[in-house]
Amino acid sequence: MRSRSSKQSPGMVTARLLLASVFIVIGTYRLLGAYQGSPTSGATLVFSSLELGLGLLIAAGWKLRWTAMAAAGLMLVEALLSHKFWPLAGAGSDAQLLHFMKNMSVAGGFVLLSLVSGSKSRY
């Protein structure tokens, strides 16, 4: 039986870190804002803490299959809750659609990361 090497290529590590950076930067930014006195809801604090935690776990490469799928789910929820383009018209709709689709694309990147991290192939 052949064991899978735990060493990832530099390209896979870079891709993983870039995906994780979305959650690390935004989670940290929101939490620091709240710490500095910005009015922030409890839900935003919880969501931002989840983002930061998942981002750090993914950056570390911890249980990527599961953490990447959790990140994809979190990204989809954020897209649906934060970027409601459908009731808007004009430029507001365009901007929210762009952000919605960006979140959907990043969610796709996390799904892909989950799939390749559980594979037996070499990177």
Rosetta blueprint (number, residue, H / E / L):
1 M L
2 R L
3 S L
4 R L
5 S L
6 S L
7 K L
8 Q L
9 S L
10 P H
11 G H
12 M H
13 V H
14 T H
15 A H
16 R H
17 L H
18 L H
19 L H
20 A H
21 S H
22 V H
23 F H
24 I H
25 V H
26 I H
27 G H
28 T H
29 Y H
30 R H
31 L H
32 L H
33 G H
34 A H
35 Y H
36 Q L
37 G L
38 S L
39 P L
40 T L
41 S L
42 G H
43 A H
44 T H
45 L H
46 V H
47 F H
48 S H
49 S H
50 L H
51 E H
52 L H
53 G H
54 L H
55 G H
56 L H
57 L H
58 I H
59 A H
60 A H
61 G L
62 W L
63 K L
64 L H
65 R H
66 W H
67 T H
68 A H
69 M H
70 A H
71 A H
72 A H
73 G H
74 L H
75 M H
76 L H
77 V H
78 E H
79 A H
80 L H
81 L H
82 S H
83 H L
84 K L
85 F L
86 W L
87 P L
88 L L
89 A L
90 G L
91 A H
92 G H
93 S H
94 D H
95 A H
96 Q H
97 L H
98 L H
99 H H
100 F H
101 M H
102 K H
103 N H
104 M H
105 S H
106 V H
107 A H
108 G H
109 G H
110 F H
111 V H
112 L H
113 L H
114 S H
115 L H
116 V H
117 S H
118 G L
119 S L
120 K L
121 S L
122 R L
123 Y L
